[in-house]
Amino acid sequence: MSDPKKVFRTDDLSRRVFLGAGGAALATSVWAGLSAQAQERVSSHDASNPGQENKALFEQNPNSNLPPETDNGAIGPIWYSFDLAHKRIQKGGWTHEVTQRELPPSTDLAGVNMRLTAGSFRELHWHTADEWAYMLYGSARVTVLNPDGTVFIDDVGKGDLWYFPAGLPHSIQGLGPDGCEFLLVFDEGHFSEDNTFLLSEWVAHTPPEVLEKNFGLSAEEIAKLPKDELYIFPADLPKSLAEDRAAVGGKAVQAQQQYTFKMAAMAPTQKTAGGEVRVVDSKNFPASRNIAAGLVTVKPGGMRELHWHPNASEWQFYLTGKGRMTVFMPTGRARTMDFNANDVGFVPAVAGHYVENTGDTDLIFLEMFKTHEFQDISLNNWIRRLPPQMITSHLNLNEATIRKIPSEKQEILIR
């Protein structure tokens, strides 16, 4: 039998369940989200689990297994982890993804986490979705070709972004000493990294005589082309960035567009005692036409304030630390989940939420949106922009108390 002292916190002893719920219905209400509308208090014994239990998952998700009294109803999944996703491993690296298949409400965005060893390529390809990327580790060389024949070649390191518009052919190659790891985000919820247009597959599925005619090569030379996909594969390290740029034609063929951006190195968009936020969208990174993002750091004890986004749903990726988030939806529905490194969070468009640091180290996560402009609305800011009498009527707070609430958008709060 599970030890209730280890499983339940003292603030769990007053959790509520619906009257009349029996047997399976009671268990479902306890584990799926206890209702604040309930009438009957429960004890630790009522919610105890004497049977099977995935202790590791339980310990990582205490607010899912023992939800706050304020949770209510069902809002759909808001959590998944890359550690649960199938990992495709090849010589030269690996990849796995979290798409609408894993998070059904996420119709706008999908994510891929990929690793390339030094010298290895994600082969030359293109796809139907725009690609936004954040470098998690190491360094890489990226290329992208414009329709006018100009080419962009650059090196990226930890904390840098790139953005490749749909249909433009591109490549990624890991650099020394240990290659790279990165997060890719695509502006199609069902997008799969396995469903891309690969150079190797195109030549493998085109009649040899057509390839001879197109490339102006002999049959013997065409016979050397790949017969199957490469996808991720090892290769020699490239020459220097300057040498590669010169080798393709130098400034005469250099793209005017800037497809990379140093996100982690930029000055914070907003900084408070509780942390900081760096926002990148089409206003400071013009290439990023369809995806906006924030890199959020929340110090221990801090919280991303109660807010919502009026123009898009939110797809999150947690880099370090521990946090929890409650998502609020009509009518009175709310769900609280815990998040750790490598987890993905999801917030439906215009849904109220916060993200709280529940650990003893910085909580760092990315929040991404299918839109050209980052927008959020602060609950505090809204309250303070209304006549005090109006707020008193709604929240039963007097004017002196209302003035204690921060009047400006803080992004990150701490007490």
Steps between C-alpha positions, in 0.01 A plus 500: 500500500620850423601702803252794527762708681720482192222547248282777642583850614314662788324737262355198321293394801220745425458408133141456382306256285149501358216375722369167391817399319567138572757237416659569163341844473664604827840374387464680169414829669796471737760426237364698204422823684316549829214751480484826690121468477500188718332479839675213678854521638734206452794378704832357392350152537215581258749585227764239591620257236567154649552347156742554214676832460767646272692670778745685272217652296301574815790690656549707182130588474361549853250765388353264241461208740384719790355809334440823689148550631457773237536255210172409335376308200696402191676730253693243298872420520742783580812290565722256315869414521759439233623221730182309408536551124652232277862585420625430148874428529731491200874507454571869547221592744136460596162670492161480672187712480191625682220579256121525503502121525642530854327831590169497308399859588824635346374560148740786422847383605707181519848445639808289423806448720808397300866414561781500242851382581802699376501508121163325465221642283127527513501454127401758240120526503195726502144475633149643508531681836706793623786386727601691815796363696678557831852367561517304827862383486816526293525663159381442146529635147174576322425583136184615321441586134267782390284483184721768341803271524670679790617282787529556875778318690566558869619335822278483809578419863312437823217751546484598131195472271441435135188533289446330164179587308296213355624370166855638524768226482740488792749290696640467854846361579649440846834671563790414732577406760180309581236592246172650615150452635204724415126545522302543176150649503272482194186703432287192422364293788509173304844565352738204529873522451472168317282661233753727328625531143845339503762552229610135527147366452431729203800378304427139604147523358575683175578297183878492442467632143314803634777564753759470223313758294444733797851495647692452175677197649586158361317179590805388699493818706123476559545143625693635800199694635323376816240228456326573831453785748794637698302709755772520770848383402866559595739705287828688527503832684458797264761761425481838672187711457693753292633226270155347449350840420776572252470155340138558394565840342558746783305824532364473146266218611465590866140530623386838627265340753627410847368155594681467836466696825685502834208466741676409827761773448250782444414743779189392694176644367391531862689430822371497858621369835321174419662433163507615140339452161653525154248540219581429135242553228478665158568843652860420596552189281322579169555152356279352773171579330278230651653407838557727800677385814605594851797360693392517865718472811319479835706511818421273797184628667406696187205466266406589144203718592134414436444588134369382165588539133228657283638397161622138520527179697829441687741209449765474774832320535668474841880523499593489870346504845162402642169680463125471510227656289123528537297560184156661541219453246125561481281396674695489824735229374860491619789253488834513682810313380866481600782552251863393489784527249412350158125537560258668261211716624195621312259787566190546280460841337379771742502261799614651830811351660815557705831312527652473849854394593458216749868407521815645655673589171402725210205381293571568131252428224400608150149615414415498127203620295383472141486872437725780376473699827538402864201624701388439857250658738580531870218442749660750740529762228134451403380534859700819554382660174138491616323736745549369858125491563460259210758262652344531846169390351659192343764390754383650835832684542509857628692771316800490736538127445462534123788747491734233640459308175776583245366747246742420217566174320779328693534172304690343796390556861664402829413553866 
